[in-house]
Amino acid sequence: MTGESRSVLLVTHAARPDVRALATQVAAALAADGIDVRVCSDEVAEISAEAVAASADWTVVPADEDAADGTELVVVLGGDGTILRGAERARHGDVPLLGVNLGHVGFLAEAEREAVDDVVRAIVERAWHVEERTALDVSVLAGGECVHRTWALNEVSVEKASRERMIDVLVEIDGRPLSRWGCDGVVCATPTGSTAYAFSAGGPVVWPEVQALLVVPISAHALFARPLVVSPTSAIALELPGTATAAVLWADGRRSYDVPEHARIEIRRSAQPVRLARLTSAPFTDRLVAKFSLPVDGWRGRR
C-alpha cells in the first residue's frame, strides 16, 4: 500500500562477527523494500557504532521496554537465549516474535540460517501467521507482601544458592498442600518450556497446543517426587518453610532474584501470552525429531 510505514525490531547475538554480517544483510534487504529496521542502543556497541551510523538501513532506538512498540515484528538472529531476550522486547508491545536460529538447538526459532532469504521474503510479503504460547506470571511474597514480580515464557525455577545444601520446598496446588521436598530446586514450566530446563530435569515433553503447566522437582529426596502436569488454570505455590537456606529464583534462565527467607512463590498462567510468528504449519513432531536428531529410520507411515 502506497505510503504505508512499516518497521521491525532486529535483535541479534551481535558479539559474533558472523551474526553481525548477517544482521547487516537482513537490514539492507528489508530496507530495500521500505521496511524500517530498528536496533536497540545496547546492541550498537557490539554491532559497531561506526557501521550503524554509516548505514541508512538502521534506526537506533533506546534499549527499553518500548523498543518494539509500533513495530509489526521482532526479528531475532541467534539461539534460544537471544530469542528469549527478544521475547522481553516483544512482550510489552504485544508484538509477534520471529527467530532465525544461529545457535545449537534453537527450539524457539522458526527458521535456520540457510533460510534467511526466505525469512526476509516472508516478512516483506507478510507471509506469516501468529501462534500464541502460554507464559507465566510469578510473584514472590515475604511476610504477606509481594516483594518481586516477573514473568517467563519457558520456565521459572527456584534453586538452592549453595552447592552443599538442599532447599526445603513445600508444594501447593490450587490452595492445597501437595508434598514437601528436600531438593536442589523446583522447575515450573509451560509447554513451550517442556523441552528446555524441565526436560533436562526429567519432565515430560508437552506439545505446545496442550493447555497445561508443569511442576518438575530437581534431585528431590522424597518418596513422591514425580513431574506433575496440572491444569492451565491451576495456582502453583512454592513455600520455603524450613531452616533458612539461600535460594534463588530464575525466570527463563535470564532474570534472577534472591529469594528471602521463608518466602512464598506463586506461579500462574499469564493473561498475556507470547506471540510467535510462524512461517509454516509443520507439526511439532517434525520439530522434535529435527532438533533432538531422533532416530526415525525405517518409518513407512500409514499405507
N, C-alpha and C positions, 0 to 999 in steps of 0.2 A: 504494500500500500504506500503510495507516494507520501513523502513527508513523515512517515512513521519513525518514531525514535525507539531504538532497541538497544539493550545493554545486557551484558553478563558480567559476573564477578569471577575472575580467574584466581584459583587458589592452587599453589604449587609447593612441591618439595624443592624449593629453589636453591638449596645448598648444593645440589648435584648439578654439575655442568650440563649433563645430557638433558636434564629436565628444563634447565634454563633455555637451552636451544629449542626444545620442543614448545615451550611456552611462547617464545618469540614467534615461532612458526604458526602456532594456533592463533595468536593475537593478530598477526598480519592477515591470515586468511579470513578471519571474522571481520576485521576492519575493512577488508576489500569489499565485503558485502554490506557495509554500512552499519555494522554492529559495534557499539562502543564497548571496549574491554576495560573493566576496572581491575586494578590491582591494589591491595592494601599496602599502606605505607610501611608496615613492619616487614614486608617481603622485599621492598625496594632495594635494601642494602644487599640482600643475597642475590637478587636478580642482576644487580649492578645499577646504581643510581644513574651512571652515565648512559647506559643502554636505555633505561626508562625515559630519561629526559630527552634523549635524542630521537625517540620514536614517537610518531604520531598515532601509533596503534594502542597506546596505553593511556588510561586516566588514573592517576593516583588518588586514592580516597583514604580517609582516616581509618585506622585499624580498630574499629569499634563495632558494637553490635548492630549498627545501622548500615554497615558496609554493603550489604546485599539488598537493602530496601530499594524497591523500584526496578530491580532487575528481573529478567524472566528466568534466569538460570544461574546457579553457582556451578561452575565447571572446575573440577579438581583433577590435577595431574599429579599422581603419586600413589602410594599404597593406602592400606586401610587407615593408618594413623593420620595421614593427610586428609583423607576423606572425612574422618571424624572431626578434624579441625574445620573442614569446610561445612560440616553439619552445624557447628556452632555459629558460623556466619549466616547460614541459610535459615536457621530456625526463627530468628527474630522477625524476619520479613516474610516468613511462610513461603519461601522460595524453593522450588524443586532443586535437587542436587543431582549432578551427573558426573560420575567418576570414570577416569581413564586410568587403568592400573599400570603403574610403573614400579610396583613393589614385588612382593613374593606371591602371596596367596590372593589378596585383593578380592575378598568375598563381597565387599560392598560396591565394587566397581562394576560398571555396565559394559565396558569395552577394554580391550588390550591395546598396547602401544601401536601395534601394526595396523589397527583400525582407526587411527586418529583422523585420517582424511574423511572416512565415513562419518565420524562423530561430528566433524565440522559441517559436513553437508547436512546432517540431520538437524543440527542447531539452526542453520540458515533456513532450512525448509520447515522448521518446527515439527519435525517428524519424530516426536516422542510422545509417550503417554506417562501419566503420573501414577505411581504406586505408593500408597500410604503405609508407613511402618510404625508400629507401636513404639512409643517412648515411655520413659519412667519419670515420675516426679518423686523427689526424695526430700524428706525433712528430717533434721536432727534436732531432738528435743533434750534439754537438760533442765532439771528442776521444773518440769512442766512448761517451759518456754522454748519456742523454736529459736535455735541459735544458728542454724545454717540451712540453706535450701540449694538444691541443684537438680540436674536432670541428666538423663542418659539415653542414648539410642541402643547400645549393646547391653551394658550391664552396670550394676552398682555392686561393689564388693566392700565388705568390712573385714579387715585383715589384722592379724597381730603385727605390732610395730617392732617387736623384738624377736629375733630368731629363737631364743632359748625358752620362750614361754608361750603357752597357748592362751587363747582368749575364751572366756565363758560366755556363750550366747544362748539366750532363751528365745525361741522362735514362736511367733504368734501369727495365726492366720484368721482373719475376719473376727478379731476381737477375742479369740480363744487361744490359750497356750497349747502348743503342739509338742515341743520337746526342748530339752536343754542339751547343748552340745559343748564339750570341750574340744576346741578345733583350732586350725590355723586361720579359719575365716569362713565366710558365707558369701556366695555369689547370688544375686537376684538379677535375672536376665529376661530379656524379651526374646521372642522367636528369632529376630534378626541376630541377636547376640548368642543364640544357642550354638553357633559354630565357632564362637570365639573363646573367651575365658571359661564359660560354663562347660563347653565341650572338653577343654583341657582338664577340668576338674572332675570329669566323669559324668557330665549331664547328657541328656538326650539331644539329638538333632530334631528341631521342630520346624516344620515347613512354615514359611513366612505368612501364609494366609490363615494359619491356625491362630485363633484368638486365645492366648494363654500367657501366663507368667511362670517363670521357673525359679526354684529355690534349690541351690546346689551347695551342700557343705564341702569344705576343703579339709581333708585329712581329719575327720571327726572321730573322736574316741567315744563312741556311743553305740548301743545296740541297734537303735533305729536312726539311721543316718543315710537315707537314700535320697537321690534327687527327687524333687517334687514338681509336679505340673499342676498349677492351680488356675482357678477361673481368672479371666482378664479383669473382672470387677473386684477381685479379692484385694483386701487391705493386708499387706505384709508388714510385720513389725519385728525388729531385732532388738532385744534388750540385752544390756551388759550388766547383769545383776551381781556378779561375783566380786572377788577382790580386784582392786584396781590393777589392770594390765593394759598397757598402752595399745590403742587400736587406731587404725587409720581407715578412712573411707575414701574409695576411689570411684570416680564416675568415668566410665569408658577408658579407664587407664590413663586419663589425661589430667583430670582435676582432682586434687586430693584435699582432705580435711582431717585434722587431728581430732578424733572423737573424744569428748570429755568423759570423765569417769561416770559410770552408772547411767550412760546416755540411752536414749531410745531412738532408733532409726525407723522411720515409717516410709514405706515404698508403695506407690500406687501407679496404675496406668495414667499417663498424662492425657489430658483432654486435647493436647496439640500433638498430632503425630509428626514424624519426619517424612517429607515428601521426596521420593526418589524418582528421577526421570529414567524411564526405561525406553530402550530403542527397539527391543524385540519382545516377543511373548514366549520366549524359550522357557520350558518348565524348570523348576528348581532342581529337579533330579539331575538334569544335564549339568547345571552349575556345580552341584555337589560332586559329581563324577569328575568334572574337569579340574576343579580346584584341589581336590584331595587325590587326584590321579588314581581313582578307584578301578580295580580290575574288572572289566566287563567283557573281556574277550570270550567269544563263543556265544554271545547273546544273539538269538534269532528273532525274538519278538513273536507276537501273535501272527500265525499264518492265516 
